[in-house]
Amino acid sequence: MARIAYNNHDAAAFEATRHLSDQGLAAWREAVTRHLDPRPGTRLLDLGAGTGMWARAFTDWYDNIDVIAVEPAAAMRARCLHPQVIAGDAANIPLADSSIDAAWLSTVIHHLPDLSAAARELRRVLRPGGPVLIRSALAGRHHAITLFRFFPEAIRVLNTFPSVDDIEAAFATAGFTTVSFEQVPQTTAPSLRDVAANIRREAHTPLQLITDDEYATGLARLQHAAQTESGPVVDALDLLVLR
């Protein structure tokens, strides 16, 4: 079971605040393209697709590829921007053996209760040599993420997420090896003031899992800093690529 059982309220918050602008997506397009060969007919799995920001981005970026969004939460599927979204999860991907060319998992790895089972299922549906691209905040790697500056209490939640070593060990059981690991910078918001005005606790797993008092204290820190700090908010999340 995922750490958060996403309901309609959570899905609405995610849709409203977690979709990146074209500027925020630009560095990710460059990073992803280094590891994909997006020729016409390429089949890409967006596993844990949420409200479909990435599925839509891939469809916009690459001509004539087939993006299949798989999402377990009905509330997320109901708001998905991508028309081809189906129910399923990492332990039961509803696709045929060797039927996809690549898999994308964005901010979903911490919701998977059995990483080895997920790795085996991904190995089953991937064609030989197909990459798995994992975008996430990972245990011990909070320093480049603005959220944790103002909500340091949420670091303890992050540190229960899988680490790089955890993922590599689990995926090795299915024959995957790491081919790339990097941080990718993204423009998350135009300003800290924008973050403070629009933040939704329900859209962030680490914020949902701290106490109400801790959240209130962190929100006050954020609102205070937003009064004086200017410039875009740039975060860096990890991209781990395995084959």
C-alpha positions as CSV (number, residue, x, y, z in Angstrom):
1,M,0.0,0.0,0.0
2,A,1.2,3.5,-0.8
3,R,2.2,5.8,2.1
4,I,-0.7,8.1,1.1
5,A,-4.1,6.7,0.1
6,Y,-4.9,9.6,-2.3
7,N,-8.4,10.8,-2.1
8,N,-10.2,13.5,-4.2
9,H,-8.9,16.3,-1.9
10,D,-5.3,15.1,-2.2
11,A,-5.6,14.7,-5.9
12,A,-7.0,18.2,-6.3
13,A,-4.1,19.6,-4.3
14,F,-1.6,17.7,-6.3
15,E,-3.1,18.9,-9.6
16,A,-3.2,22.5,-8.4
17,T,0.4,22.8,-7.1
18,R,2.7,20.1,-8.3
19,H,2.5,20.6,-12.1
20,L,5.7,22.3,-13.4
21,S,5.7,25.1,-15.9
22,D,7.5,24.7,-19.3
23,Q,10.5,26.4,-17.7
24,G,10.5,24.0,-14.9
25,L,10.3,21.0,-17.3
26,A,13.0,22.2,-19.6
27,A,16.0,20.7,-17.7
28,W,14.1,17.4,-17.3
29,R,13.4,17.2,-21.0
30,E,17.2,17.5,-21.6
31,A,18.0,14.9,-19.0
32,V,15.4,12.4,-20.1
33,T,16.3,12.7,-23.7
34,R,19.9,11.6,-22.9
35,H,18.6,8.3,-21.8
36,L,15.7,7.6,-24.3
37,D,15.6,7.0,-28.0
38,P,12.2,8.4,-28.6
39,R,11.6,7.2,-32.1
40,P,8.1,6.9,-33.6
41,G,6.4,3.9,-32.1
42,T,8.3,4.0,-28.9
43,R,6.2,2.8,-26.0
44,L,6.8,4.6,-22.7
45,L,5.3,3.5,-19.4
46,D,4.5,6.4,-16.9
47,L,4.2,4.3,-13.7
48,G,2.4,6.0,-10.9
49,A,1.3,8.7,-13.3
50,G,-0.7,10.8,-10.8
51,T,-2.6,13.6,-12.6
52,G,-0.7,13.1,-15.8
53,M,1.8,16.0,-16.0
54,W,4.6,13.8,-17.2
55,A,2.6,11.7,-19.6
56,R,1.4,14.9,-21.2
57,A,4.9,16.3,-21.3
58,F,6.3,13.2,-23.0
59,T,3.5,13.3,-25.5
60,D,4.3,17.0,-26.2
61,W,8.0,16.5,-26.4
62,Y,8.3,13.5,-28.7
63,D,6.4,12.9,-31.9
64,N,4.5,9.7,-32.4
65,I,5.4,7.9,-29.2
66,D,2.9,5.9,-27.2
67,V,2.7,6.9,-23.5
68,I,0.8,4.5,-21.2
69,A,0.0,6.0,-17.9
70,V,-0.6,3.5,-15.0
71,E,-2.0,4.9,-11.7
72,P,-3.5,3.0,-8.7
73,A,-5.5,5.8,-7.2
74,A,-8.9,6.4,-8.7
75,A,-8.9,10.0,-7.6
76,M,-5.7,10.7,-9.5
77,R,-6.9,8.8,-12.6
78,A,-10.1,11.0,-12.6
79,R,-8.0,14.1,-12.9
80,C,-5.3,12.7,-15.3
81,L,-4.4,15.0,-18.2
82,H,-3.5,12.0,-20.3
83,P,-6.3,10.1,-22.1
84,Q,-4.6,6.7,-21.9
85,V,-4.5,6.0,-18.2
86,I,-5.3,2.6,-16.7
87,A,-5.5,1.2,-13.2
88,G,-2.5,-0.7,-11.9
89,D,0.5,-0.5,-9.7
90,A,4.1,-1.5,-9.6
91,A,3.4,-5.0,-8.4
92,N,0.7,-5.6,-11.0
93,I,1.5,-3.6,-14.2
94,P,-1.4,-4.4,-16.6
95,L,0.8,-4.8,-19.7
96,A,2.1,-7.7,-21.7
97,D,5.6,-9.1,-21.3
98,S,8.3,-7.2,-23.2
99,S,5.8,-4.7,-24.4
100,I,7.4,-1.3,-23.5
101,D,10.6,0.4,-24.4
102,A,11.2,2.5,-21.3
103,A,9.6,3.2,-17.9
104,W,9.3,6.5,-16.0
105,L,8.7,6.7,-12.2
106,S,8.4,10.2,-10.8
107,T,8.1,10.8,-7.1
108,V,6.6,7.4,-6.7
109,I,9.4,5.1,-5.5
110,H,8.8,5.9,-1.8
111,H,5.2,4.6,-2.2
112,L,6.3,1.1,-3.3
113,P,6.2,-1.4,-0.4
114,D,8.3,-4.0,-2.2
115,L,11.0,-2.6,-4.4
116,S,12.3,-6.0,-5.5
117,A,8.8,-7.0,-6.6
118,A,8.5,-3.8,-8.5
119,A,11.8,-4.4,-10.2
120,R,10.8,-7.9,-11.3
121,E,7.5,-6.6,-12.7
122,L,9.3,-3.8,-14.6
123,R,11.8,-6.4,-15.9
124,R,8.9,-8.4,-17.2
125,V,7.2,-5.6,-19.1
126,L,10.4,-4.0,-20.5
127,R,12.0,-5.1,-23.7
128,P,15.6,-6.1,-23.3
129,G,17.8,-3.2,-22.6
130,G,15.0,-0.8,-21.8
131,P,15.8,1.8,-19.2
132,V,14.0,2.6,-16.0
133,L,14.2,6.3,-15.1
134,I,13.4,7.2,-11.5
135,R,12.9,10.8,-10.5
136,S,12.6,11.4,-6.8
137,A,13.7,13.0,-3.6
138,L,15.7,10.2,-1.9
139,A,16.8,9.5,1.7
140,G,19.6,11.7,2.9
141,R,19.4,14.0,-0.2
142,H,17.4,17.0,1.0
143,H,19.9,19.8,0.7
144,A,18.9,21.0,-2.7
145,I,15.1,21.0,-2.1
146,T,13.6,24.2,-0.8
147,L,10.7,22.4,1.0
148,F,13.1,21.0,3.6
149,R,14.7,24.4,4.3
150,F,11.4,25.6,5.9
151,F,10.1,22.2,7.1
152,P,13.3,20.6,8.5
153,E,11.0,18.3,10.5
154,A,10.0,16.6,7.3
155,I,13.6,15.4,6.8
156,R,12.9,12.6,9.2
157,V,10.1,11.5,6.8
158,L,12.4,11.8,3.8
159,N,14.9,9.6,5.5
160,T,12.4,6.8,5.6
161,F,12.3,6.9,1.8
162,P,14.5,4.5,-0.2
163,S,18.1,5.5,-0.6
164,V,20.1,5.2,-3.8
165,D,21.7,2.0,-2.3
166,D,18.3,0.6,-1.4
167,I,17.0,1.1,-5.0
168,E,20.1,-0.3,-6.6
169,A,20.1,-3.4,-4.4
170,A,16.5,-4.1,-5.0
171,F,16.7,-3.6,-8.8
172,A,19.9,-5.7,-8.9
173,T,17.7,-8.7,-7.9
174,A,16.0,-8.4,-11.3
175,G,19.2,-7.9,-13.3
176,F,19.2,-4.0,-13.4
177,T,22.4,-2.0,-13.0
178,T,22.8,1.7,-12.7
179,V,23.9,3.6,-15.8
180,S,23.4,7.2,-14.5
181,F,22.8,9.1,-11.3
182,E,22.5,12.9,-11.3
183,Q,20.7,15.8,-9.8
184,V,18.5,17.8,-12.2
185,P,17.7,21.4,-11.4
186,Q,14.2,22.6,-12.0
187,T,12.5,26.0,-11.6
188,T,9.7,25.0,-9.2
189,A,8.1,28.4,-8.8
190,P,8.6,32.0,-9.9
191,S,9.3,33.1,-6.4
192,L,9.2,32.1,-2.7
193,R,6.1,34.4,-2.4
194,D,4.4,32.2,-5.0
195,V,5.3,29.1,-3.0
196,A,3.9,30.5,0.2
197,A,0.7,31.6,-1.4
198,N,0.0,28.3,-3.1
199,I,1.5,25.5,-0.9
200,R,-0.9,22.7,-0.2
201,R,0.1,20.3,2.5
202,E,-1.9,17.5,1.0
203,A,0.3,17.6,-2.2
204,H,3.5,16.6,-0.4
205,T,3.9,13.3,1.3
206,P,6.6,14.5,3.8
207,L,4.3,17.4,4.9
208,Q,1.4,15.1,5.4
209,L,3.4,12.9,7.7
210,I,4.7,15.5,10.1
211,T,2.6,16.9,13.0
212,D,0.1,19.8,12.7
213,D,2.3,21.9,15.0
214,E,5.4,21.2,12.9
215,Y,3.6,22.1,9.7
216,A,2.3,25.4,11.2
217,T,5.8,26.3,12.4
218,G,7.3,25.5,9.0
219,L,4.6,27.5,7.2
220,A,5.3,30.5,9.4
221,R,9.0,30.2,8.5
222,L,8.1,30.1,4.8
223,Q,5.8,33.0,4.9
224,H,8.3,35.2,6.8
225,A,11.1,34.4,4.3
226,A,8.8,35.1,1.4
227,Q,8.4,38.7,2.5
228,T,12.0,39.5,1.7
229,E,13.5,36.9,-0.7
230,S,13.1,37.4,-4.4
231,G,14.0,35.4,-7.5
232,P,12.9,32.0,-8.8
233,V,12.8,28.9,-6.6
234,V,15.2,26.3,-8.0
235,D,15.2,22.8,-6.6
236,A,17.2,19.7,-7.6
237,L,15.7,16.2,-7.6
238,D,17.6,13.0,-8.3
239,L,17.4,11.1,-11.6
240,L,18.5,7.5,-11.3
241,V,18.6,5.5,-14.5
242,L,18.9,1.7,-14.5
243,R,19.0,-0.9,-17.3
